[in-house]
Amino acid sequence: MKENTVCDVSGCNEIAVKSLPREKVENMFSLKTKSSHVHLCREHYKEYKKKTKKERDVERATWVK
C-alpha cells in the first residue's frame, strides 16, 4: 500500500493501514470509492474487527480438522 493512501470511508481523511475486499466491508461503512479493495484507517479497521469477530471465529473453526 502506498504511504499516502487515504481511508475509503466517507468523511474520513486518515491514512489507511489495511486493505480489505470490498464485499466484506461495504455493508458496514458508506464508502467513497467503487474499487474492488477498500483501504481502512486504524480506527475503522478496529471497528471492522469488532463487528466481524464472531464471523471470523466461525470461519477459523472450520480450518481445524
C-alpha positions as CSV (number, residue, x, y, z in Angstrom):
1,M,0.0,0.0,0.0
2,K,1.3,3.4,-0.8
3,E,2.4,5.7,2.0
4,N,-0.2,8.4,1.5
5,T,-3.3,6.2,0.8
6,V,-6.4,7.7,2.5
7,C,-9.2,5.8,4.2
8,D,-12.1,5.0,1.8
9,V,-14.8,5.5,4.4
10,S,-16.9,8.6,3.6
11,G,-15.9,11.6,5.8
12,C,-12.6,10.1,6.9
13,N,-9.3,11.6,5.8
14,E,-6.9,9.5,7.9
15,I,-4.0,7.5,6.5
16,A,-5.0,3.9,5.6
17,V,-3.2,1.0,7.3
18,K,-5.1,-2.0,5.9
19,S,-6.8,-3.1,2.6
20,L,-9.7,-5.5,2.5
21,P,-12.0,-6.9,-0.1
22,R,-15.0,-4.6,-0.8
23,E,-17.6,-7.3,-0.2
24,K,-16.5,-7.8,3.4
25,V,-16.7,-4.1,4.2
26,E,-19.4,-2.5,2.1
27,N,-22.3,-3.4,4.5
28,M,-20.6,-1.7,7.5
29,F,-19.5,1.6,6.1
30,S,-20.5,4.1,3.5
31,L,-17.6,4.2,1.0
32,K,-16.3,6.9,-1.3
33,T,-14.9,4.6,-3.9
34,K,-16.2,1.7,-6.1
35,S,-12.9,-0.2,-6.3
36,S,-12.7,-4.0,-5.5
37,H,-10.5,-3.4,-2.4
38,V,-11.1,-0.9,0.3
39,H,-8.5,0.9,2.3
40,L,-9.2,1.4,6.0
41,C,-7.5,3.6,8.7
42,R,-6.6,2.2,12.1
43,E,-9.9,3.3,13.7
44,H,-12.2,1.9,11.0
45,Y,-10.1,-1.3,10.9
46,K,-10.6,-1.8,14.6
47,E,-14.4,-1.2,14.2
48,Y,-14.4,-3.7,11.4
49,K,-12.6,-6.3,13.6
50,K,-15.1,-5.8,16.4
51,K,-18.2,-6.1,14.2
52,T,-16.9,-9.3,12.4
53,K,-15.4,-11.1,15.4
54,K,-18.0,-13.9,15.6
55,E,-17.9,-14.5,11.8
56,R,-14.1,-14.7,11.8
57,D,-14.1,-17.1,14.8
58,V,-16.6,-19.4,13.0
59,E,-14.5,-19.2,9.8
60,R,-11.3,-20.1,11.7
61,A,-13.0,-23.0,13.4
62,T,-13.6,-24.7,10.0
63,W,-9.8,-24.7,9.4
64,V,-9.2,-27.3,12.2
65,K,-9.7,-30.9,11.2
